Amino acid sequence: MKLAYWMYAGPAHIGTLRVASSFKNVHSIMHAPLGDDYFNVMRSMLERDRNFTPVTTSVVDRHVLARGSDEKVINNITRKDEEEQPDLIVLTPTCTSSILQEDLNHFVSQAQLVCKGDVMLADVNHYRVTELQAADRTLQQIVEFYVTKARKYGELPASGPIPKTERPSCNIIGMSTLGFHNAHDLRELKVLMRELDIDINLVIPEGASVHDLKHMGRAWFNIAPYRELGPMTASYLEEQFGTPSIQLTPMGVVETARFIRKVQELVNAQGGSVNYEPYIEHQTIHVSQAAWFSRSIDCQ
């Protein structure tokens, strides 16, 4: 196991569930034996959310091992679609249930014939990837699912970029449930963007609606501050819409200045006219106490 930030990096299905449960009105069906379903307890304990964790376990038991799980999984998907009326249901196995080698894509196809909402399979290799890799992959899959759907139904052009917002704007990618200080990071990024006169187009996945994902291409640039969650989605959006991305973490005086200069570069490259050097100088010399602190006795 590898220590990542403040807790051990979990198995792949934990990453998938983190992303899916971050979106609004998205439900997850976990095809797993009892014992793999601790995500509900972990999220309820750590997030203190007033809503129930939107994850249902389709239990793999002796009956499933004897008869197969297609009927049980499909029934659970259709039941939750009727009860919860989610916009999207994400089906994910665990490394344990993956041993059964069942055709979960077929289960999803059969359930989609009945369900009113969308149904998709989180297609990650549960033997080869960790929680963080699976989270990154799942977020990219969900964004791709809805961009492809929008192109199919004529809500977006069949290919190529889409019109940008009138004012400079950005997407912030990678804020999720059970993220390390994600709420604080998001607040600081919003403050920084407001001071730079940049609008926020969309923040994903935390608190976002899957129906808004088709508008991600309208942003002037994407911000993916975490290497663990967001780079795959940023790369996909650049491939689909030509949207450049900033994959720097604005932490500390030097890196924050690099980040702001990158924002300036991307905005000016797309027709804007901004100069953030006075802002950087003011923040570095007059607002930040880093220069004074580095010379103080406390750092000796």
LINRALIN-V832639 format. One record per residue. N is the residue number from 1. RES is the residue in three letters. OMEGA is omega in whole degrees, 0 to 359 (NA if undefined). NEAR is the number of other ideal C-beta (glycine too) atoms within 10 Angstrom. Layout:
# LINRALIN-V832639
N|RES|OMEGA|NEAR ; N|RES|OMEGA|NEAR
This chain:
# LINRALIN-V832639
1|MET|182|8 ; 2|LYS|181|8 ; 3|LEU|181|8 ; 4|ALA|181|14 ; 5|TYR|190|11 ; 6|TRP|176|7 ; 7|MET|181|12 ; 8|TYR|174|11 ; 9|ALA|185|16 ; 10|GLY|177|21 ; 11|PRO|190|19 ; 12|ALA|186|27 ; 13|HIS|177|29 ; 14|ILE|177|23 ; 15|GLY|178|29 ; 16|THR|181|31 ; 17|LEU|176|31 ; 18|ARG|182|27 ; 19|VAL|184|29 ; 20|ALA|182|31 ; 21|SER|175|25 ; 22|SER|179|23 ; 23|PHE|174|27 ; 24|LYS|174|15 ; 25|ASN|173|14 ; 26|VAL|181|23 ; 27|HIS|179|23 ; 28|SER|172|28 ; 29|ILE|181|27 ; 30|MET|179|27 ; 31|HIS|192|27 ; 32|ALA|172|21 ; 33|PRO|174|15 ; 34|LEU|185|10 ; 35|GLY|175|8 ; 36|ASP|188|20 ; 37|ASP|183|18 ; 38|TYR|180|11 ; 39|PHE|181|24 ; 40|ASN|181|18 ; 41|VAL|182|10 ; 42|MET|181|16 ; 43|ARG|180|21 ; 44|SER|182|13 ; 45|MET|188|8 ; 46|LEU|185|11 ; 47|GLU|181|14 ; 48|ARG|180|7 ; 49|ASP|181|12 ; 50|ARG|180|5 ; 51|ASN|175|8 ; 52|PHE|176|10 ; 53|THR|187|17 ; 54|PRO|180|23 ; 55|VAL|177|19 ; 56|THR|179|19 ; 57|THR|171|18 ; 58|SER|194|22 ; 59|VAL|172|18 ; 60|VAL|181|24 ; 61|ASP|184|11 ; 62|ARG|179|7 ; 63|HIS|177|11 ; 64|VAL|180|20 ; 65|LEU|182|11 ; 66|ALA|189|7 ; 67|ARG|188|10 ; 68|GLY|189|12 ; 69|SER|185|22 ; 70|ASP|182|16 ; 71|GLU|183|12 ; 72|LYS|181|18 ; 73|VAL|181|24 ; 74|ILE|178|24 ; 75|ASN|179|13 ; 76|ASN|179|22 ; 77|ILE|182|25 ; 78|THR|178|19 ; 79|ARG|180|12 ; 80|LYS|176|21 ; 81|ASP|180|22 ; 82|GLU|184|12 ; 83|GLU|187|10 ; 84|GLU|184|16 ; 85|GLN|180|12 ; 86|PRO|174|23 ; 87|ASP|183|17 ; 88|LEU|170|22 ; 89|ILE|179|26 ; 90|VAL|177|28 ; 91|LEU|177|25 ; 92|THR|170|28 ; 93|PRO|170|27 ; 94|THR|180|24 ; 95|CYS|179|16 ; 96|THR|182|16 ; 97|SER|178|24 ; 98|SER|179|19 ; 99|ILE|182|12 ; 100|LEU|177|14 ; 101|GLN|180|7 ; 102|GLU|181|18 ; 103|ASP|183|10 ; 104|LEU|175|21 ; 105|ASN|177|12 ; 106|HIS|178|12 ; 107|PHE|181|24 ; 108|VAL|180|22 ; 109|SER|180|13 ; 110|GLN|180|17 ; 111|ALA|182|22 ; 112|GLN|179|18 ; 113|LEU|185|9 ; 114|VAL|188|13 ; 115|CYS|175|20 ; 116|LYS|178|11 ; 117|GLY|178|19 ; 118|ASP|177|20 ; 119|VAL|178|24 ; 120|MET|177|20 ; 121|LEU|173|19 ; 122|ALA|189|25 ; 123|ASP|176|14 ; 124|VAL|179|22 ; 125|ASN|187|12 ; 126|HIS|178|19 ; 127|TYR|190|10 ; 128|ARG|186|10 ; 129|VAL|179|18 ; 130|THR|178|19 ; 131|GLU|185|24 ; 132|LEU|178|21 ; 133|GLN|179|18 ; 134|ALA|178|27 ; 135|ALA|179|33 ; 136|ASP|181|26 ; 137|ARG|182|22 ; 138|THR|178|29 ; 139|LEU|178|28 ; 140|GLN|180|21 ; 141|GLN|181|20 ; 142|ILE|178|26 ; 143|VAL|179|24 ; 144|GLU|180|18 ; 145|PHE|185|16 ; 146|TYR|173|23 ; 147|VAL|178|20 ; 148|THR|179|13 ; 149|LYS|180|16 ; 150|ALA|177|18 ; 151|ARG|182|15 ; 152|LYS|184|10 ; 153|TYR|174|9 ; 154|GLY|178|8 ; 155|GLU|174|14 ; 156|LEU|174|21 ; 157|PRO|183|13 ; 158|ALA|178|7 ; 159|SER|175|7 ; 160|GLY|184|10 ; 161|PRO|176|13 ; 162|ILE|181|17 ; 163|PRO|180|8 ; 164|LYS|175|19 ; 165|THR|182|13 ; 166|GLU|178|8 ; 167|ARG|176|10 ; 168|PRO|182|23 ; 169|SER|181|18 ; 170|CYS|167|26 ; 171|ASN|174|28 ; 172|ILE|189|22 ; 173|ILE|172|30 ; 174|GLY|179|29 ; 175|MET|185|22 ; 176|SER|174|23 ; 177|THR|183|20 ; 178|LEU|176|20 ; 179|GLY|183|20 ; 180|PHE|179|12 ; 181|HIS|181|11 ; 182|ASN|181|18 ; 183|ALA|180|11 ; 184|HIS|180|9 ; 185|ASP|180|19 ; 186|LEU|179|19 ; 187|ARG|180|11 ; 188|GLU|178|15 ; 189|LEU|178|20 ; 190|LYS|178|14 ; 191|VAL|180|10 ; 192|LEU|180|18 ; 193|MET|178|18 ; 194|ARG|180|11 ; 195|GLU|176|12 ; 196|LEU|179|16 ; 197|ASP|177|12 ; 198|ILE|178|23 ; 199|ASP|174|14 ; 200|ILE|179|16 ; 201|ASN|182|22 ; 202|LEU|172|18 ; 203|VAL|180|19 ; 204|ILE|357|26 ; 205|PRO|189|29 ; 206|GLU|175|20 ; 207|GLY|183|12 ; 208|ALA|173|19 ; 209|SER|180|15 ; 210|VAL|180|23 ; 211|HIS|178|16 ; 212|ASP|185|15 ; 213|LEU|180|24 ; 214|LYS|180|19 ; 215|HIS|184|17 ; 216|MET|181|24 ; 217|GLY|180|23 ; 218|ARG|181|18 ; 219|ALA|178|26 ; 220|TRP|178|23 ; 221|PHE|178|25 ; 222|ASN|174|29 ; 223|ILE|176|27 ; 224|ALA|189|24 ; 225|PRO|183|22 ; 226|TYR|176|20 ; 227|ARG|186|12 ; 228|GLU|187|20 ; 229|LEU|177|30 ; 230|GLY|183|27 ; 231|PRO|180|19 ; 232|MET|178|20 ; 233|THR|178|29 ; 234|ALA|179|23 ; 235|SER|179|15 ; 236|TYR|180|18 ; 237|LEU|176|26 ; 238|GLU|178|14 ; 239|GLU|184|10 ; 240|GLN|188|20 ; 241|PHE|182|19 ; 242|GLY|182|13 ; 243|THR|179|25 ; 244|PRO|182|16 ; 245|SER|174|22 ; 246|ILE|180|20 ; 247|GLN|175|17 ; 248|LEU|177|17 ; 249|THR|182|16 ; 250|PRO|182|20 ; 251|MET|183|12 ; 252|GLY|185|11 ; 253|VAL|185|16 ; 254|VAL|183|10 ; 255|GLU|176|12 ; 256|THR|177|19 ; 257|ALA|176|18 ; 258|ARG|180|16 ; 259|PHE|182|20 ; 260|ILE|178|22 ; 261|ARG|176|14 ; 262|LYS|175|18 ; 263|VAL|179|25 ; 264|GLN|180|18 ; 265|GLU|183|15 ; 266|LEU|179|19 ; 267|VAL|181|21 ; 268|ASN|179|13 ; 269|ALA|182|11 ; 270|GLN|174|14 ; 271|GLY|178|9 ; 272|GLY|178|15 ; 273|SER|182|6 ; 274|VAL|176|16 ; 275|ASN|184|9 ; 276|TYR|182|18 ; 277|GLU|176|12 ; 278|PRO|179|8 ; 279|TYR|179|17 ; 280|ILE|181|18 ; 281|GLU|180|11 ; 282|HIS|181|11 ; 283|GLN|183|17 ; 284|THR|187|15 ; 285|ILE|190|9 ; 286|HIS|183|8 ; 287|VAL|180|9 ; 288|SER|177|14 ; 289|GLN|186|10 ; 290|ALA|182|12 ; 291|ALA|178|11 ; 292|TRP|184|8 ; 293|PHE|181|10 ; 294|SER|178|10 ; 295|ARG|185|10 ; 296|SER|181|10 ; 297|ILE|183|5 ; 298|ASP|183|7 ; 299|CYS|183|7 ; 300|GLN|NA|5
